[in-house]
Amino acid sequence: MDSRFILKVLWLDQNVAIAVDQIVGKGTSPLTAYFFWPRNDAWQQLKEQLESKHWISEDDRIDVLNQATDVINYWQDLRNQGRTVPMLEAAGKFPAVVFSGSN
């Protein structure tokens, strides 16, 4: 089953931001604002936003949050190693996620 939601990531050197769009027809519609990590607890903010939308199934919510966890952990692990990874490399690791950014 294809997901009805897309995780969007803003890949920056000092932060990573996550948001969710809903797939509507052949396009997408923003479902949440961007939440920035580590400036804020982006994962928790995203979780609360998704839980407030009662029409989103638990399976869809878990899927999106798992993707967000993987992306945040990957970004954090790289930062802990003192590395900056180009956005295209990160996008290759997470093909189901839509990336944009400045590097």
N, C-alpha and C positions, 0 to 999 in steps of 0.2 A: 504494500500500500504506500502510495506517495504521501509525503507530508503535506499538510495544508498550511504549514508555517515555514518561514525561512529565517534562520539566524543571520543577522548582519553584524559585521565586525568592522570597527574603525581601528586600524592597526597603526599605532603611533610608537615613537621611541620611549616616551615616558608613561604612557597610559595605553590601555586597550579599552575600547568601548563596545558594548553589545546592545543590540536592539532586535526586535522581532517584527517581521512583516507577515501579514496573512496573504496567502495566495487567493486571488479573486479573479476567476476566469483565466485569461492569459496573462494577467498582470499581478501586481502586488499592491497592498495597501498597508501603510504603517500601522502597527498595533501598539507599539510602545515607543517611548523616547529612548535615546541612547543613555546607558548607564556606564559610568567610567570606573575602571579598576586600575590601580589600587586607591585612587582618590576617594572612592566610596566602596561600599560592599555591593558591587554591581550584581553579583549573583543573587543576593538576597533581595535586592530591589526588583530584579527581573522576576524572581519567584513570586513576590507579592503582587506584582502587576498581573502575571498570568493567573494566579489564584483568584484575583478579583473579577476575572472574566469567566463566569461560571459555565458558559457554553463551551469552553475549551475542555476537551476530554483529558482525563488524568494521563493517559498514554501519550498524547501530544505534548502535554506540559512536561512530562518526564523526559521525553525525547529532546525537546528544546533545551531544557536545563542540563541534560547530560552533554549536549554539544557545547553549551556555554562553559561548563566545567572543563571540558577537554581543551578548549581554546585558551581560557584563562590560565590553566595549569601550564600549558605549553609556553605561553608568553612569560609567565612568572619564572619557570625553569630557565628559560633563556636569559632573563634579566639576572637571575641569581648566579649564572655562569659568566656574567659580564658581557653577554653577547647581544647584538642587535641583529635580528633576522629580517631580511627583506620581505615585504608583504607578499610578493609573488611566491616565495618559498613557503610561507605559512598557508597561503591559499592552496598550494599544491598538496599540502598535508591534510587539509579539510575541504574536499571538493564540494560538499553539500552546503557550505557556508559561503555567503557573499562577503567579500573583503573589499574595503577601500582604505586609503591611507596616504601617507606622505613619503613613504620610502619604498 
